[in-house]
Each structure stands twice: as C-alpha cells, then as structure tokens.
C-alpha cells in the first residue's frame, strides 16, 4: 500500500500527468511521469487508472493491488514533486506485473533525465 502522502487523488493532477507528462508504454501498461517545473520538496505521487477493459471488478482490484505493490519500493527513486500515473491496458493473462512495472518506471526515469539534460 502506498503512503497517504504518495497517493495521487486530484483529477487535475491526473490530467496534468497524462496530458503533459513523459509517456512510456509496455505490453500491458502505459506510464506517465510529470516533472514539476517548480522546485518543491513534496514527495512524488502515484496514481492508477484501471478501466473496465482490464476485466471485472475482482480482476481490476487484483491488478491494482499488484501495481501498488510494485510501485511502493520505487516511489522513493522518483524525482521530488513528480507525478506518476500508471494506466492498465487490457490484460490477456496473468503476466509478471512487478517486473513490467519496474521496467516501465526505470524507462520513465531515464527518459526524464534525457529531457532534463536538454
């Protein structure tokens, strides 16, 4: 479970991350990382978007729990003040969600460092 201060709850923050953030896709997920231009010391926040295309209620909640479990250890490696949104796409089977999320976040971080270097 994510700490309360690491949860993304505002719809405006979700919109900011998905529309203005860096986007990386994998087989089952799309990750968005928004880096705040204002330097603040607030911790990184994470939110999930899991639509009905993933499956029924039980399957959506199972995927959400697995994604939160995979994100929790890596949230501290994100830049301060950043917003991370992970959108689940339709699941075709029981894939290894933890490794896919870890790879997705590492790709987002490396791409954000490239953008920041420009």
N, C-alpha and C positions, 0 to 999 in steps of 0.2 A: 504494500500500500504506500502511496506517496504521502509525504508530509503535507499538512494543510497549506503551508506557505509555498509549496511547489505545485499546487494544482491550478490549472487554468480554468477559470469559471466564467469570465466575462465574454459575451458574444462579440464585443468589439475587438477583444484580444484574439479570438479565434479568426475573425475576419482579417485582422492585420497580418497575422502569421500566414494564412492561406493565400492572401492576395499579394502581399509584399515580401514574403519570405523566400528563402532559397528552397528549391524543391528537388527532392531525390526520390526516385521510385525503385521499388523492388518487385518481386513476383506477387506478393500479397499485400504490400503496404505502400503508402506514399507518405513521405516525411517532409515537413515544412519547418524551417528554422528561421525565425526573425530575430535579427540583431538590432537592439535598440540603439539609435544614434546618440541618445542621451546617456552619458555615463552615470549609472546609478549602482548602488551596492545591493540591490534586491536580488534574491536568488533566482535562478532560472525556473520557469514554469512550464508544465507539460499538460497537454490536453489530448483527449482521444475523440475520434469521430468513427463510430462503428454503425453503419447503416443496416437496414433490413436485408440488403443484398448479401450480407455475410451469412445470414441464416435466421433461425428462430431466436426467441429470447434467451433460451438456455445457451445456445451456441455463441450468441453475441456477448453474453456476460462471461462465458468461459474465455473467449478471445480477449476481452477487456482485461480480465484478471491476469492472463499470461503476458499481455503487453505491459501492464503496470509493473508486474514483477520483473520484466526485462529492463524497463526504463529506470527503475528505482536506483540501482547501483551506478548508472551512468549519468544521472541528473547533475551530479556534482562536477562532472567534467565539462559541462556546457558553460559558455561564457555568461558572466553575470548580467542579469537583466534580459536575457534572451527568452523567446517564446518558442516552444517546441510543440507541434501538433502532429499526431500520427493518425492517418486515415486508413482504416482497414478496407481492403477490396474484397470481393467475393472469394471465399475460401473453398478450395477444391478438395481438401482433405486435411488431415491433421499434420501440418508441417511443423518444422522446428522453429517456432516463433521467436524464441530467445536469441538464437544466433542471427536470424534475419533482422531483428530489431537492433541488435548490437552493431551489425554491419551497416545498417541504414544510418544510425546515429554517427558512426565514425566517418561515413561518407559525407554527411551533412557538416560535421565539424571541419573536415579537410577542405570542403568546398567553401565554407565560410572564411577559413583562413586565407584561401586564394583571393576571395573577393575583398577581404580587408587589406590585403597586401597591395591591391591596385590603387 
